[in-house]
Each structure stands twice: as structure tokens, then as C-alpha cells.
Amino acid sequence: MATSSFLRNRYWVLRHGKSIPNEKGLIVSSLENGIRPEYQLASEGVEQAELAGKLFLKELKENDIPLENVRMCYSPFSRTRHTAEVVASTLNLPFEGPQCKVMEDLRERYFGPSFELLSHDKYTEIWAMDEKDPFTRPEGGESVDDVVSRLASAMATMESEYQGCTILVVSHGDPLQILQSILNAASKQMEPSCNDLASRIQAVRIPSILSQHRNFALLTGELRAVR
């Protein structure tokens, strides 16, 4: 199982299953649109979420981790909430219980009005911008570093509320790529001043790390241990 000495918990990430926007080839990134019920999982995405839940359960059993030590934190978007509900059912966890928590800071990256509800093909423009400068915002949207700010807040919340848990983070492509980028880099920080999560994350908020978040891309429904 994944763990790092500077973290109090073990983390796994899961990108939501294939959604109706995925099928339609649409960018749905605003919170207002993202929570609409018509943008939840497609039937294939439900199957992907069930498969991910079974795989996660297998990992838990192989590592002797009891279900009472599992927590699931998820984005409020319809597609992530739907994914989390399917996984909770597969794990036999009560979705409305204390082990499952919705966190707004895990929401999709907002790409701005110039991209909202337009074709997925426009993602290439965003990622080219990110590679050039991860501190540049798409007009009206979030930069990579903006997403880091709220992911750092989400991590701080999870680390303060839970200890010794295995946490499944259910979120979206860009936020999970960015989260993996910063945690991977933070785990390699050797500076004496970087002795806690916040200082480690702050130290890796640099272009050479943030611009390469696509190296950690996940497929829809893909489950991955954070190392």
C-alpha cells in the first residue's frame, strides 16, 4: 500500500468513471454545471467504478487493512459523487456515513468560460499553456498553481481529521494529475526546513514540477496508489 513518512495516512486516487460529458466530448468544469444530474456517469462508467471498487477491496484484503480504517473523500460533481457511491456500495460502506466525505476542494479544475461546455479537443490548448507556464490562468479559469492551493487545503484537512487511515480520493483528471505531481515531488524533499506537509508542498510549487502534471495522467475509472 502507498505511504510516505511525512503523511499520517495512506492515499489512493481514483478518477471518476466514464461520464456522460466524456461520451459527448464536452468539457464540464464549472461547479454549477458539474453538479447537474445529467452529467453523471454513463453506463460504461458505472462498470468502471464497480471494477475499481473490487480492485480496491482486493488491495485492502491483501494488505490486511480493515474496512473501518478506510475513508473516501470525493468531489461534489455528479460524476465523482456517482463514482464514489458505486465504490462505497462495492466496499459495503454506508455512503451517508462518517467514512465518506464530500470535499469541494477536490472539484474539477475550472477551465473558464472560453472552454466550458465546448469540445474536449480544446484540452490540448490548456495543457500547452500549462507546459509553458503553470502559473498562467486560462481566461476566467484556474491555473495549475491555483489547483495546488486548494489541493493543499484538502490534504491538510484529511491529514488533520484522519490518522492511520487508508484514504481513497475520488476526483478528476487534472486535479489528480496535479495532486500526484506535488506529492511525488514533496516525498523527495530533503531540505531540513521541509519537515511538514505544507512546507513540502510550498517547496515544490515551481514551474519545472507543475508544468509536467500530464505525466501522471489517469484513464477514466483508473485506481492508483500514491507513492
Secondary structure, DSSP 4 states (H G I P E B T S, - for coil): ----TT-SSEEEEEEPPPBHHHHHTB---SHHHHT-GGGSB-HHHHHHHHHHHHHHHHHHHHTT--GGGEEEEE-SSHHHHHHHHHHHHHHT--TTSTTEEE-GGGSPPP--TTTTTSBGGGHHHHHHHHHH-TTPPPTTS--HHHHHHHHHHHHHHHHHH-SS-EEEEEE-HHHHHHHHHHHHHHTT---TT--SHHHHHHHT-SHHHHTTGGGG---TT-EEE--
